[in-house]
Amino acid sequence: AGSGCRTSEPSRAPCAGIPCATYGASAPPSHPRAHLRCARCQGQPTGYGARAFYRITFVIIPMKSFIKRDFETIARSLTKEASKLAGKTVLISGGAGFLGSYFINAFRFFNQHVLKTPCRVISLDNHITGSASGLWKEAERDRFFTFVTADVTKPVDAALPKTIDYIIHAAGLASPRYYQQFPLETIDAAFLGAKNLLVFARARNPKSFLFFSSSEVYGDPDAD
């Protein structure tokens, strides 16, 4: 109901500019409670001020749906750059993690909507924190994607394809909770993981090597 309304019995009928208590003035017009009004006083302010009653409506958006729209928006903004991936092979570590999952889905979007010749993607992950049934679950059935359970703190499998065009090192533990739970693994993934992938890269000679580090390398900042 509007500010100062005498009752908390809103109807779904649109009012003359009384905003939804949840969305405020930014409520989408299609939202069934974008504009609420009181069933008794038609949403007219009465001067009750802080004594006004509000009914708050919570709208739950499935997280998977939200994330899917998110990475599709990102992928659409990179369609020009994505052309360089046509027919190429990408090796990504940490493919089941937060960043890795976005990459996996972005590559899949490129293959389906942008690239005339799909790129091939190989994901390496030991699943210490990344989920084996994460956002890339649908990509497991895609013939252009290969998922390998591997630990990059160990030498990278020489049996991987001879031609690797791009390497992305996104494996790592990116959460204070995991830093405390897996302190040595956090260091190893960043240091040994990068070292092993660079040794592998020297043998494969890719076009580029992208390393996602962590702000933790800077330590605790001085409060002063």
matplotlib code that plots the C-alpha trace (Angstrom):
import matplotlib.pyplot as plt

x = [0.0, 1.1, 2.7, 0.3, -2.3, -4.8, -4.8, -2.5, -5.0, -3.6, -5.3, -3.6, -5.2, -2.8, -2.7, -1.7, 2.0, 2.1, 5.2, 5.6, 7.2, 9.6, 10.6, 10.1, 9.8, 11.8, 9.2, 8.8, 5.3, 4.7, 5.2, 1.8, 2.5, 4.4, 1.8, -0.1, -3.1, -5.1, -8.5, -10.2, -8.6, -7.4, -3.8, -4.3, -1.8, -3.5, -0.6, 0.0, 3.7, 5.8, 2.6, 1.8, 1.4, 3.2, 2.9, 6.2, 6.2, 9.3, 10.0, 12.3, 14.3, 15.9, 19.7, 20.5, 18.2, 19.7, 23.3, 22.4, 21.1, 24.2, 26.8, 24.7, 24.8, 28.5, 29.0, 26.8, 29.1, 32.2, 30.9, 33.5, 36.4, 35.0, 35.7, 39.3, 38.2, 36.8, 38.2, 40.6, 41.3, 41.1, 42.5, 41.0, 41.9, 39.2, 36.4, 34.0, 34.6, 32.9, 35.0, 35.5, 31.8, 31.3, 33.9, 32.5, 29.1, 30.4, 32.3, 29.2, 27.2, 29.8, 29.7, 25.9, 25.3, 28.5, 31.2, 30.8, 33.5, 33.1, 36.0, 37.0, 37.3, 39.2, 38.4, 40.8, 39.4, 40.1, 36.6, 38.1, 35.6, 34.1, 31.0, 31.1, 27.5, 27.8, 26.7, 28.4, 26.3, 24.6, 28.1, 29.0, 26.8, 28.4, 31.0, 33.1, 33.7, 36.0, 36.0, 39.1, 39.4, 43.0, 45.0, 47.1, 49.4, 50.8, 52.4, 49.8, 49.0, 51.2, 48.5, 46.4, 46.1, 49.3, 47.6, 46.4, 45.7, 44.7, 45.3, 43.3, 44.5, 41.4, 41.9, 42.1, 40.3, 38.6, 36.9, 38.1, 36.4, 38.4, 41.6, 41.3, 40.1, 42.7, 45.6, 48.4, 46.1, 45.4, 49.1, 49.7, 47.0, 48.3, 52.0, 52.5, 49.4, 50.7, 54.2, 52.9, 50.7, 53.5, 55.7, 52.9, 52.5, 56.2, 55.7, 52.5, 53.3, 49.8, 48.8, 48.2, 48.2, 45.7, 46.2, 43.5, 45.3, 43.8, 44.0, 45.3, 48.7, 48.9, 48.3, 46.3, 46.4, 47.6, 44.6, 46.5]
y = [0.0, 3.6, 5.7, 6.4, 3.9, 2.9, -0.8, -3.6, -5.0, -4.2, -5.2, -6.0, -3.2, -0.5, 2.7, 6.2, 5.9, 4.3, 2.2, -1.4, -1.6, -4.2, -2.8, 0.9, 3.1, 0.6, -2.2, -3.7, -2.9, -6.7, -7.5, -8.3, -6.1, -3.4, -0.9, -1.7, 0.2, -0.2, -1.9, 0.5, 3.9, 3.4, 4.1, 7.7, 9.0, 9.8, 11.3, 8.3, 8.4, 5.8, 4.1, 3.0, -0.7, -2.5, -5.9, -7.0, -9.4, -11.5, -12.7, -15.7, -16.0, -19.4, -18.9, -21.2, -19.2, -15.9, -17.1, -18.4, -15.0, -13.5, -15.4, -15.1, -11.4, -11.5, -13.8, -11.6, -8.7, -10.6, -12.0, -10.0, -11.2, -14.8, -15.2, -15.9, -19.1, -20.7, -24.1, -23.7, -25.8, -24.3, -25.9, -24.5, -25.5, -25.2, -25.7, -26.7, -23.6, -20.3, -18.6, -21.8, -22.5, -19.1, -19.8, -23.2, -21.8, -18.9, -21.2, -23.3, -20.2, -19.2, -22.6, -22.6, -19.0, -17.3, -19.6, -21.3, -23.7, -24.7, -24.5, -27.5, -27.1, -29.3, -28.8, -29.9, -30.0, -32.0, -31.0, -30.2, -27.3, -27.2, -29.2, -32.1, -31.4, -27.6, -25.1, -27.0, -30.2, -29.8, -29.4, -32.9, -34.2, -31.8, -33.5, -30.4, -30.5, -32.9, -33.0, -34.5, -35.1, -33.9, -32.0, -29.2, -29.2, -32.4, -32.4, -32.0, -35.1, -35.3, -37.4, -34.3, -33.1, -31.9, -28.8, -26.4, -22.9, -21.2, -22.0, -20.5, -21.2, -20.6, -23.3, -22.1, -21.8, -18.4, -18.2, -17.3, -20.5, -22.6, -20.7, -21.8, -25.3, -25.9, -23.5, -25.5, -26.5, -22.8, -22.0, -25.1, -24.4, -20.8, -21.6, -25.2, -25.1, -22.1, -23.7, -27.1, -25.4, -23.2, -26.2, -27.8, -24.6, -24.5, -27.9, -27.0, -23.4, -21.9, -18.5, -17.2, -18.1, -16.5, -16.8, -15.9, -15.1, -14.0, -10.8, -13.0, -12.8, -9.2, -10.5, -8.5, -4.8, -2.3, -0.6, 2.7]
z = [0.0, -0.4, 2.3, 5.1, 4.0, 6.7, 5.8, 4.6, 2.1, -1.3, -4.5, -7.8, -9.7, -10.9, -8.9, -9.8, -9.2, -5.7, -6.0, -4.9, -1.4, -2.7, -6.1, -5.5, -8.6, -10.6, -10.7, -14.1, -15.5, -16.2, -12.5, -11.0, -8.0, -9.8, -8.4, -5.3, -3.9, -0.7, -1.3, 1.1, 0.5, -3.1, -2.0, -1.1, 1.5, 4.9, 6.8, 9.0, 7.9, 9.7, 10.9, 7.4, 6.7, 3.8, 2.3, 0.8, -2.1, -2.6, -6.2, -6.4, -9.6, -10.1, -9.7, -12.7, -14.9, -13.7, -14.3, -17.7, -18.8, -17.3, -19.3, -22.5, -22.1, -21.6, -24.6, -26.9, -26.0, -27.2, -30.5, -32.5, -30.4, -30.4, -34.1, -33.2, -31.6, -34.8, -35.2, -32.3, -29.2, -25.7, -22.6, -19.3, -15.8, -13.1, -15.6, -12.9, -10.8, -10.8, -13.5, -15.4, -15.6, -17.2, -19.7, -20.5, -21.1, -23.1, -25.4, -25.9, -26.7, -29.3, -30.9, -31.1, -32.2, -33.4, -34.8, -38.2, -37.2, -33.5, -31.1, -29.0, -25.2, -22.8, -19.1, -16.3, -12.7, -9.6, -8.1, -4.7, -4.6, -8.2, -8.7, -11.2, -11.9, -12.1, -14.7, -17.5, -17.0, -20.4, -22.1, -21.0, -23.8, -26.3, -28.6, -28.7, -24.9, -23.0, -19.2, -17.6, -13.8, -13.2, -10.6, -12.2, -9.1, -10.8, -14.3, -17.0, -18.9, -22.0, -23.7, -24.2, -27.9, -29.5, -30.8, -28.0, -29.2, -26.0, -22.3, -19.5, -15.9, -13.8, -11.2, -7.7, -4.4, -4.3, -0.9, 2.6, 3.8, 1.4, 2.1, 5.7, 4.9, 2.1, 2.8, 1.1, -1.9, -2.3, -2.7, -4.8, -7.3, -7.9, -7.9, -9.0, -11.2, -13.1, -13.3, -14.7, -17.2, -18.4, -18.8, -20.8, -22.8, -23.7, -25.4, -27.1, -28.1, -27.7, -29.1, -25.5, -21.9, -19.5, -15.7, -13.2, -9.9, -6.6, -4.5, -1.7, -3.3, -1.9, 1.7, 4.3, 3.4, 6.0, 7.7, 7.7]

ax = plt.figure().add_subplot(projection="3d")
ax.plot(x, y, z, "-o")
ax.set_aspect("equal")
plt.show()
